[in-house]
Amino acid sequence: QMQLVESGGGLVQPGGSLRLSCAASGSIFSINVLGWYRQAPGKERELVATITSGGSSNYADSGKGRFTISRDNAKNTVYLEMNSLKPEDTAVYYCYALIRTTAWGTQLQYWGQGTQVTVSS
């Protein structure tokens, strides 16, 4: 069974930093896109950042200049480095992956279980 396992969430003071990790496991032929989304209470889930298999990344305006997404293809892992964190960054962060499990199959979307990030003094 395909799984995305997240780690790195927690409590941090405003201005601090966190590094989230997400490792994909299971039957994997190729991972086309990896990314991070977040959802705060009472709000819709929103894009944070994505990165393609070729290393091209894009960011939502909210995190641009503060967040950095990267991936290690050998480890099937995506990272999100978050700097200069603000209270409004508080949310559950979800790992996202667009994965093809076989050479003859179609690509499917997968989601992690979510990890809580709380920015508070």
C-alpha positions as CSV (number, residue, x, y, z in Angstrom):
1,Q,0.0,0.0,0.0
2,M,1.3,3.5,-0.9
3,Q,2.0,5.6,2.1
4,L,3.2,9.2,2.7
5,V,4.8,9.6,6.2
6,E,5.3,13.1,7.5
7,S,7.5,14.4,10.3
8,G,8.9,17.6,11.7
9,G,5.9,19.5,12.8
10,G,5.6,21.1,16.3
11,L,5.5,24.3,18.3
12,V,7.8,27.1,17.3
13,Q,8.1,30.8,18.3
14,P,7.4,33.6,15.7
15,G,10.5,34.1,13.6
16,G,11.7,30.6,14.1
17,S,12.2,27.8,11.7
18,L,10.9,24.2,11.1
19,R,11.8,21.6,8.5
20,L,9.1,19.1,7.5
21,S,9.9,15.8,5.8
22,C,7.7,13.4,3.9
23,A,8.8,10.0,2.7
24,A,6.8,7.9,0.2
25,S,6.8,4.2,0.4
26,G,5.2,1.3,-1.5
27,S,5.1,0.4,-5.1
28,I,6.6,3.3,-7.0
29,F,7.5,3.6,-10.6
30,S,7.9,7.4,-10.7
31,I,6.9,10.4,-8.6
32,N,6.0,13.2,-10.9
33,V,5.1,15.9,-8.4
34,L,5.6,16.3,-4.6
35,G,4.2,19.2,-2.6
36,W,2.8,20.6,0.6
37,Y,-0.6,21.9,1.4
38,R,-1.9,23.4,4.7
39,Q,-5.3,23.9,6.3
40,A,-6.1,26.2,9.3
41,P,-9.3,25.8,11.3
42,G,-12.3,27.2,9.5
43,K,-10.3,27.6,6.2
44,E,-10.0,25.7,3.0
45,R,-6.9,23.6,2.3
46,E,-4.4,25.7,0.4
47,L,-1.3,25.1,-1.7
48,V,2.0,25.9,0.0
49,A,4.6,24.6,-2.6
50,T,5.1,22.0,-5.2
51,I,8.2,20.5,-6.9
52,T,8.4,18.4,-10.1
53,S,10.6,15.4,-10.8
54,G,12.8,17.7,-12.7
55,G,13.3,20.0,-9.7
56,S,11.1,22.9,-10.8
57,S,9.3,24.4,-7.9
58,N,6.5,26.9,-7.3
59,Y,5.2,28.6,-4.2
60,A,2.1,30.3,-2.9
61,D,2.6,34.0,-2.2
62,S,2.1,33.4,1.5
63,G,5.4,31.5,1.8
64,K,7.4,32.9,-1.1
65,G,10.8,34.0,0.1
66,R,10.4,32.3,3.5
67,F,9.8,28.6,2.5
68,T,11.9,26.3,0.4
69,I,10.8,23.0,-1.0
70,S,13.3,20.3,-2.1
71,R,13.3,16.6,-2.8
72,D,15.6,13.6,-2.7
73,N,14.6,11.3,-5.5
74,A,16.8,8.4,-4.2
75,K,14.9,8.5,-0.9
76,N,11.5,9.3,-2.3
77,T,11.4,12.2,0.1
78,V,10.2,15.8,0.0
79,Y,11.2,18.5,2.4
80,L,9.8,21.9,3.3
81,E,12.1,24.4,5.1
82,M,10.1,27.1,6.7
83,N,11.9,30.2,8.0
84,S,10.7,33.4,9.6
85,L,7.5,31.7,10.7
86,K,4.5,33.8,11.5
87,P,1.4,33.0,13.7
88,E,-0.7,32.9,10.5
89,D,1.4,29.9,9.4
90,T,-0.3,27.8,12.1
91,A,-2.1,25.0,10.3
92,V,-2.0,21.3,9.7
93,Y,0.4,20.6,6.9
94,Y,-0.3,17.8,4.4
95,C,2.2,16.1,2.1
96,Y,1.0,15.6,-1.5
97,A,2.3,13.3,-4.1
98,L,1.4,12.5,-7.7
99,I,2.7,9.0,-8.3
100,R,2.7,6.4,-11.0
101,T,3.0,2.9,-9.4
102,T,3.7,1.0,-12.6
103,A,5.1,1.8,-16.0
104,W,1.7,1.0,-17.6
105,G,-0.5,2.6,-15.0
106,T,-1.9,6.1,-14.6
107,Q,-0.6,8.6,-12.1
108,L,-2.7,9.0,-8.9
109,Q,-2.8,11.5,-6.1
110,Y,-1.8,10.6,-2.5
111,W,-2.0,12.5,0.7
112,G,-0.1,12.2,4.0
113,Q,-1.9,12.2,7.4
114,G,-1.0,15.7,8.2
115,T,1.4,17.2,10.8
116,Q,0.5,20.1,13.1
117,V,2.6,23.3,12.9
118,T,1.9,25.9,15.6
119,V,3.6,29.3,15.6
120,S,3.1,31.0,19.0
121,S,5.0,32.9,21.6
